[in-house]
């Protein structure tokens, strides 16, 4: 399989857990410039790049008047639709 799968697809295959995805969201909320997030199975994802490349998340997260609770679902969507690389 040469196609890079989305994080959501990797979750469906049980290669990435929902807990890891939740931890990735929290990592981004704590530091948008954090180093790439590494999942247990060796997949890594640049969280900042994932959010920047997701049009809805990028627009919403960069609004100054939104708090973390409102940003969380957009960050989650960006991470689930991103395509992590395998180490």
C-alpha positions as CSV (number, residue, x, y, z in Angstrom):
1,X,0.0,0.0,0.0
2,X,1.7,3.2,-1.2
3,X,-1.1,5.6,-0.4
4,X,-0.7,7.6,2.8
5,X,-3.8,7.0,5.0
6,X,-5.5,9.7,7.0
7,X,-5.3,9.6,10.8
8,X,-9.0,8.6,10.8
9,X,-8.3,5.6,8.6
10,X,-5.4,4.6,10.8
11,X,-7.7,4.8,13.8
12,X,-10.2,2.6,12.0
13,X,-7.3,0.1,11.5
14,X,-6.4,0.3,15.2
15,X,-3.0,1.6,14.3
16,X,-3.7,4.9,16.1
17,X,-5.9,5.1,19.2
18,X,-8.5,7.7,20.0
19,X,-6.5,8.5,23.2
20,X,-3.4,9.3,21.0
21,X,-5.6,11.6,18.8
22,X,-6.9,13.4,22.0
23,X,-3.3,13.8,23.2
24,X,-2.3,15.3,19.9
25,X,-5.2,17.8,20.1
26,X,-4.1,18.8,23.6
27,X,-0.5,19.1,22.5
28,X,-1.5,21.5,19.7
29,X,-3.6,23.5,22.1
30,X,-0.7,23.8,24.5
31,X,1.8,24.7,21.8
32,X,0.9,25.3,18.2
33,X,4.6,25.2,17.3
34,X,5.3,21.8,19.0
35,X,7.6,19.4,17.3
36,X,5.9,16.6,15.3
37,X,3.7,14.4,17.3
38,X,4.7,10.8,17.3
39,X,2.1,8.1,17.6
40,X,2.9,4.7,19.2
41,X,3.0,2.8,15.9
42,X,5.7,5.1,14.6
43,X,3.5,7.6,12.7
44,X,4.4,11.2,13.1
45,X,2.4,14.3,12.3
46,X,3.3,18.0,12.2
47,X,0.3,19.3,14.1
48,X,0.8,22.9,13.1
49,X,1.0,22.0,9.4
50,X,-2.1,19.8,9.7
51,X,-4.1,22.7,11.1
52,X,-2.7,25.2,8.5
53,X,-3.6,22.9,5.6
54,X,-7.2,22.4,6.8
55,X,-9.1,25.4,5.6
56,X,-11.8,25.4,8.3
57,X,-9.4,24.8,11.1
58,X,-6.9,27.3,9.9
59,X,-9.4,30.1,9.6
60,X,-11.2,29.3,12.9
61,X,-8.1,28.7,15.1
62,X,-6.5,31.9,14.0
63,X,-9.4,34.0,15.2
64,X,-8.4,36.0,18.2
65,X,-11.7,35.8,20.0
66,X,-12.1,32.0,20.3
67,X,-11.2,29.9,23.3
68,X,-9.7,26.4,23.4
69,X,-13.1,24.7,23.8
70,X,-14.3,26.2,20.5
71,X,-11.0,25.4,18.8
72,X,-10.8,21.8,19.9
73,X,-13.3,20.3,17.3
74,X,-11.6,22.1,14.4
75,X,-8.1,20.9,15.5
76,X,-9.5,17.4,15.9
77,X,-10.9,17.5,12.3
78,X,-7.6,18.8,11.0
79,X,-5.7,16.0,12.7
80,X,-8.1,13.3,11.7
81,X,-8.0,14.4,8.0
82,X,-4.2,14.7,8.0
83,X,-1.9,12.0,6.6
84,X,0.8,11.1,9.1
85,X,4.2,9.8,7.9
86,X,5.6,6.5,9.0
87,X,9.0,6.6,10.7
